[in-house]
């Protein structure tokens, strides 16, 4: 059981999010402030937006948010590298300055209240906590079928994988530092 209050960075990969970012950024901020007020996370916790070379005004919105509130900050990739590379850039950015990182998509589809449960799991000794979708009813038929096939193929190939897990997860920065030693970039 960990006693120390962890310093959290919420990592939000962004690509062409100008429509939703002004809305979800405030939801993220409200959640961070709530968790700080409840002494679940350190008061120096922050929200990192990783711009994946958006072609709309996403980066301008991120810069504006960070100018108005020090809880927000951002990094911008020089070219579009894809969601996973944006996530890795965020992890690389935070691994030395925080205790834990929670990655969440910008679109607001993930249950933001699960962050509190993830932090509780971390405090009880977990280094990685996955968000797992209970329901895929909002996905299109093609997306559901592709996801199901993806998980079946990986399991057939021998991968130990959690079906329907999302990029919504908590990872301790201890784990991020160990991953860095791996060296593989693909």
C-alpha positions in Angstrom: 0.0 0.0 0.0 1.4 3.4 -1.1 0.9 6.2 1.4 2.3 9.1 -0.6 0.0 11.2 -2.7 0.9 10.5 -6.3 1.7 13.3 -8.8 -0.4 12.6 -11.9 -0.1 13.6 -15.5 -3.2 13.1 -17.7 -2.0 12.5 -21.3 -4.4 13.4 -24.1 -3.3 12.6 -27.7 -5.0 15.0 -30.1 -5.5 15.0 -33.8 -7.9 17.5 -35.3 -9.8 18.0 -32.1 -10.8 21.6 -32.4 -14.5 20.9 -32.1 -14.3 18.7 -28.9 -11.1 20.0 -27.2 -12.7 23.1 -25.6 -15.4 20.9 -24.0 -13.3 17.9 -22.9 -10.4 20.0 -21.6 -12.8 21.5 -19.1 -14.0 18.1 -18.0 -10.4 16.9 -17.6 -9.6 20.0 -15.6 -12.6 19.6 -13.3 -11.6 16.0 -12.6 -8.0 16.9 -11.8 -9.2 19.7 -9.5 -11.6 17.3 -7.8 -9.0 14.7 -7.2 -6.6 17.3 -5.9 -9.2 18.7 -3.5 -9.9 15.1 -2.2 -6.1 14.6 -1.7 -6.1 11.7 -4.1 -3.4 13.3 -6.3 -0.6 15.9 -5.7 -1.5 19.5 -6.3 1.2 19.7 -9.0 -0.7 17.2 -11.2 -1.2 18.4 -14.8 -2.9 17.7 -18.2 -0.6 17.2 -21.2 -2.1 17.5 -24.7 0.0 15.8 -27.4 -0.8 17.4 -30.8 -0.2 14.9 -33.5 0.4 17.5 -36.2 -3.3 18.4 -36.5 -4.4 20.3 -39.6 -7.0 22.3 -37.8 -6.8 24.8 -34.9 -6.1 22.1 -32.2 -2.5 23.4 -31.5 -3.8 27.0 -31.1 -6.4 25.8 -28.7 -3.8 23.9 -26.7 -1.5 26.9 -26.6 -4.5 29.1 -25.5 -5.5 26.7 -22.7 -1.9 26.6 -21.4 -1.6 30.4 -21.4 -4.8 30.7 -19.3 -4.2 27.8 -16.9 -0.9 26.3 -15.7 -2.6 22.9 -15.3 -2.6 22.6 -19.1 0.5 22.2 -21.3 1.2 20.7 -24.6 3.8 19.3 -27.0 3.4 19.2 -30.8 4.8 16.6 -33.1 6.5 17.9 -36.3 4.4 15.5 -38.4 1.5 13.2 -38.0 2.9 10.0 -36.6 -0.3 8.3 -35.4 -2.1 7.9 -32.1 0.3 5.4 -30.6 3.4 7.4 -31.3 1.6 10.5 -29.9 0.9 8.5 -26.7 4.5 7.3 -26.5 5.7 10.9 -27.0 3.5 11.9 -24.0 4.8 9.0 -21.9 8.4 10.0 -22.8 7.6 13.6 -21.8 6.3 12.8 -18.3 8.3 9.8 -17.1 10.8 11.7 -15.0 8.5 14.3 -13.5 5.4 12.4 -12.3 4.6 9.3 -10.4 1.8 8.1 -12.7 0.4 8.9 -16.1 -3.2 8.3 -17.2 -3.8 8.3 -21.0 -7.2 9.2 -22.2 -8.7 9.9 -25.7 -9.7 13.5 -26.3 -13.2 12.6 -27.6 -14.8 12.2 -24.1 -16.0 8.6 -24.7 -14.0 7.2 -21.8 -15.5 7.3 -18.3 -13.4 10.0 -16.7 -14.6 8.9 -13.2 -12.7 5.6 -13.7 -9.5 7.6 -13.1 -10.2 7.6 -9.3 -10.5 3.8 -9.4 -7.3 3.5 -11.3 -5.5 5.7 -8.7 -6.9 3.5 -6.0 -5.5 0.4 -7.7 -2.1 2.2 -8.0 -2.1 3.0 -4.3 -2.8 -0.7 -3.6 0.4 -1.7 -5.5 -0.6 -1.9 -9.2 1.8 -0.4 -11.7 -0.5 -0.7 -14.8 -4.3 -0.4 -14.7 -6.2 -0.9 -18.0 -9.6 0.6 -18.8 -11.7 -2.1 -20.4 -14.8 -1.4 -22.4 -17.9 -3.0 -21.1 -20.0 -2.0 -24.0 -19.3 -1.5 -27.7 -22.8 -0.6 -28.7 -21.8 2.8 -30.0 -19.3 1.2 -32.4 -20.2 0.5 -36.0 -20.6 -3.1 -37.1 -17.3 -2.9 -39.0 -15.4 -1.5 -36.0 -16.8 -4.1 -33.7 -16.0 -6.9 -36.2 -12.4 -5.6 -36.7 -11.8 -5.3 -33.0 -13.1 -8.9 -32.4 -10.9 -10.2 -35.2 -7.9 -8.3 -33.9 -8.2 -9.8 -30.4 -8.8 -13.3 -31.8 -5.7 -13.2 -34.1 -3.5 -11.9 -31.3 -4.7 -14.6 -28.9 -4.2 -17.2 -31.7 -0.6 -16.0 -32.1 0.0 -16.5 -28.4 -0.3 -12.9 -27.1 -1.6 -12.5 -23.6 -4.0 -9.6 -24.2 -7.0 -8.2 -22.5 -9.9 -8.0 -24.9 -11.6 -4.7 -25.4 -9.0 -2.7 -23.4 -8.6 0.8 -24.6 -5.8 3.4 -24.6 -7.4 4.5 -21.4 -4.9 3.3 -18.8 -2.8 4.3 -15.8 0.9 3.5 -16.0 3.4 4.2 -13.2 6.4 6.2 -14.3 8.5 3.4 -12.8 7.1 1.2 -15.6 7.7 3.9 -18.2 11.3 4.2 -17.3 11.7 0.4 -17.6 10.0 0.5 -21.1 12.5 3.0 -22.2 15.2 0.5 -21.7 13.5 -1.9 -24.2 14.8 0.2 -27.1 12.3 -1.1 -29.7 10.5 1.8 -31.4 8.1 -0.2 -33.6 
